[in-house]
Amino acid sequence: MKSSEIIISNVLNKPKQIAELKDRLLNFMLDPNKNICLLEIMFKKCNLDNQSIEEFEVYITDMISDGRVFPKGISGSRLIYYITDSGKRFLNAGGYVQQFNEDFNKELKKVLDKEKNDEKRDLEIISLRASLKHNKSTRIISIIALIISGLSFLYLVIRDLLLKFIK
C-alpha cells in the first residue's frame, strides 16, 4: 500500500475527530489578520502529536475541494489559507461536526431499518414454516378422513349388496 493510501485510510478511520479538527481550522482562519494561516503554523497551533503534517495536509486539501478554504500563494511555494464565504456559512450552520452527526444519524437509521427488515423477514419465514407444517398435517388428516369416508361408503355398498343377495 502506498504511503498516501495509508494516510487516506488513517484519515477515514477517525471521522469525528477529523470533523472537529476541520471546524477548529475554519475557526482559526476566521481572523487571518490575527492568525497567519500557513500550513506549518496551523499544524503547530493544533497540537497534533499523533498525526503527521501529510495527514494534516489531506484535511486542508479536503476543505479546499469542499470549497470551504481558499489557498493563496505567497513567496515561493508557501500558501496562506483563507476561509471562504461558503466556509463561513457552513461553519455557522454547524460545520463539519454537524455534517458528521447528520451523516452518522442517516447511516444509523439505515442500519436500524435493515435490522428491522431482517427481523421482520425472519419472523415471516418462521410463520411460513409453521403454516407449511400446519398445512401438511391438515392435508394428512384430510386424506385419512377421505380414506375413512371411502371405506365407510364401500362398507355400506357391500353390506347393501350382501343384504340383497341374502333376501
C-alpha positions, 0 to 999 in steps of 0.5 A: 500500500502506498504511503498516501493510501495509508494516510487516506485510510488513517484519515477515514478511520477517525471521522469525528475527530477529523470533523472537529479538527476541520471546524477548529481550522475554519475557526482559526482562519476566521481572523487571518489578520490575527492568525497567519494561516500557513500550513506549518503554523496551523499544524503547530497551533493544533497540537497534533502529536499523533498525526503527521503534517501529510495527514494534516495536509489531506484535511486542508486539501479536503476543505479546499475541494469542499470549497470551504478554504481558499489557498493563496500563494505567497513567496515561493511555494508557501500558501496562506489559507483563507476561509471562504464565504461558503466556509463561513456559512457552513461553519455557522450552520454547524460545520463539519461536526454537524455534517458528521452527526447528520451523516452518522444519524442517516447511516444509523437509521439505515442500519436500524431499518435493515435490522428491522427488515431482517427481523421482520423477514425472519419472523415471516419465514418462521410463520411460513414454516409453521403454516407449511407444517400446519398445512401438511398435517391438515392435508394428512388428516384430510386424506385419512378422513377421505380414506375413512369416508371411502371405506365407510361408503364401500362398507355400506355398498357391500353390506347393501349388496350382501343384504340383497343377495341374502333376501 
